[in-house]
Every structure is written in C-alpha cells, then in structure tokens.
Amino acid sequence: MADNPTKGLADVVAASTALSDIDGKAGRLSYRGYDIHDLAGRTTFEEAAHLLQRGRLPTAEQLADYRAELAAGRTLGALVEADIAEIAGRQEPMEALRTLVSLAGADDPDKADNASDANLRKAARLTAQQGVLVARYHAARSGGAVPEPDPELGIAANFLLQITGRTPSQREIEIFDACLVLHADHTMNASTFAARVCAATLSDMHSAIVAAIGTLKGPLHGGANEQVMRTLESIDRGRVAEAVRAKLAAGEKIMGFGHRVYKTEDPRATHLRKMSAELGESTGDDTFYRMSKEMEEVVFTEKRLYPNVDFYAATVYHYLGIPTDLFTPVFSVSRMSGWTAHVIEQHADNRLIRPDSEYIGERDQKWIPIDER
Ligand code: ACO
C-alpha cells in the first residue's frame, strides 16, 4: 500500500495562528511579525513572552508590570512544595516536570477557569514557575540548597543562578536570555500541537501544558538536545567523522539534524552556533564546539542535512554549566511562553481539533464466539 502522503501530518495546515511563522525555504522565523534575528540578543525573554502572550512588545512600563507579575507568580504552591522532594527522588527530569505542572494546576487560584483574563494570569504564573521547578527539582535530587531568586534579575539570570549556585556573568545572562528567546515559539511543532488539541476540547491550560511537556520529552522533538550532548561525549574526539559515518551507515539518525519544515539552515542554529563558539573559547576548552563543527560538516556532506535548534543548544547549555539531563527541561522553560500563548489563542476562537484517519485494517470480519477462536 502506498504510504500516506500526509503521514505525520506533513504539510497539513492544522491551525491558524498569529503567534509565529516559518519560511522553511528561506530559513526565516518570526514572532508576531518580528524576525527572530531582530529579537535574539536585543529583547529579553520577558519581552518575547509578553509579545507572545499579550500581543505586543511591551513598553518600559508594561514590562515592569509584567516582570512584577512574574516575580509574584514564581512562588510554588503548597502541593508542589509538599511533593517535590519525593518526585525528584523517583522521576527523571521531564517526567517530574509533567507531574509538577499537573500539581501546580491544583495549586493555581484560577484552576480550570478558561476565561481570557484567567488564562493570561495562568500563562504568567506557568512561565514564571517553570525555571524555578527545574532548579528546585535539581536541588532536591542532589541534596543541595537553591539560592533565593534575586528580585532584580530576570528569568534567564535567576535560572543560571539557581542551577549553578553562582552569579552568572553579564555575557552568560545575555546568551542564555537569547537562548530562551530563540526557543519561545515555533508554529505547529509537536508539543504545541498537543497543547492545542488538548485546549480545543475546552480543557484547562495546565492540562494542555502537561500534554505539551509529555510531547516535548521525546528524542525526535525536545529530547534531542540531551542526546546531542550524549553523542558528543560518547565519540572519540579524534575520530568524529568516522563515528558519524558509521552511525549513518548503520541507519542511525544523528540527533540535532534535520527538520520537518526547514529546507535550509534553521535560523536559530545560526545564533546558537556563534554562542557555542564564543562560550567554548571563553571557557578555554572548545573541544565540544570543534567536534560539533566537524559533525555538522560530515552530516551535510553525507546527507545534506542541516543542524536544527537542538544541535548547538547542547554545547551552549553545557558551557553554561547546566547538567545534561536538564537540557530538555530548559527548552520547556522557554517554550512555556509559546505553549501558553497558543492555549490562549485556541480558547479565544475555539473549534474541536479532530482529524480523520485512513482505515487500513481488515474489513467484514466474521465474529466468532470466544471458545471457538
Ligand atoms: N540523521 C540521519 N538521517 C536523517 C535525520 C538525521 N537526524 N533526519 C532525517 N533523516 C533522514 C531520514 O532517515 C529519512 O531518510 P529516508 O527518506 O532515506 O528514510 C529522511 O531524512 C527524512 O526523515 P524523516 O524522519 O522522515 O523526516 P521528518 O520530517 O519526519 O522528521 C525530524 C524530522 C524528526 C526532526 C528528523 O529529522 C529527526 O529525527 N531528526 C533527529 C532528531 C532531532 O534532532 N529532533 C529535533 C528536531 S527540532 C525540535 O523538535 C526542537
């Protein structure tokens, strides 16, 4: 039987959105009409989140108000506080986040209220809390204490402070802020689609985000950034080309390469490659960056595939001192802004998302009683 041409919903327009747009041939990405190249390195993550959730880049006053709302919203609820240590001892990072966000839904004062003002408040709280959840999870499993967030610092700086236990340099903050901006939204990616399908049943925002986190976890989506680092660590640094060719010859996928929509360089990878080079040089050991460059050349020569957002994000996070198994959680810290904005957009003009399927099974089967089968 011929393969379904829309298998994996390739090229199917599944939703209308005013949040982000991709030109896969030109390698362009924009958030609400702003080119990602103009946003990354120039706007903070909070400004990008405001743009996505509240429809416009904030004025200085709007940004101050939004930052105050985020600062007030990052306090974790009683159920999360009571259970986080137990969860950290039993669940892997993305599993734990799935559980913790579900618990945060029970703690949230707006709970299952889907009204637009309640959704805006929940979006801010979820965005404020995600980084804190990752840091608190990490501290709980490693038995350490988490530095208190600094009210003067934004989400990027506080996250680095809480994960590494040291005050990050200004340049590290700028780079990580840009990483969060670059990952904030990306049209109908798998986790966003999962969130919208859930929201379209008129389920609540926390339920939609739990669906999204479970979807981001997989190695074909957000889970790829962790796998990139594991690959780099497993390869003999003097034999990168041979190792990559051997994997390809064995039919393995190289994590961090290829994309459903981009047919040229992913514009986010352009920024992340530069950041990886800069951080590699400043830490005094750029081995993983140089290995990444070599991998990129071999994969392009052999398969004509470009790196996606996950490829250079791996070494950037590594150089920033983030533990490898928290790379995908970091993705969720940023994408929370986009997921929540999509839930708001879905609820504002809702219709149940319910595609059709092509039946390929047996037909006209004759029912047989159980003792005759
Ligand atoms: N390494 C080797 N070959 C690859 C890779 C790769 N990373 N990506 C695609 N290919 C090959 C496939 O084997 C396939 O070859 P074939 O036609 O000879 O069978 C062809 O390219 C098309 O690949 P599909 O997997 O069918 O493409 P699809 O659009 O369904 O998948 C995806 C896109 C999932 C991103 C894929 O490129 C992949 O698995 N990449 C590795 C995982 C990864 O990096 N995921 C993160 C994506 S970005 C994100 O989600 C944030």
Boltz pocket constraint, residues with backbone or C-beta under 6 A from the ligand:
constraints:
  - pocket:
      binder: B
      contacts: [[A, 8], [A, 189], [A, 219], [A, 220], [A, 221], [A, 222], [A, 224], [A, 252], [A, 253], [A, 254], [A, 255], [A, 256], [A, 257], [A, 258], [A, 259], [A, 260], [A, 261], [A, 303], [A, 305], [A, 308], [A, 309], [A, 310]]
      max_distance: 6.0
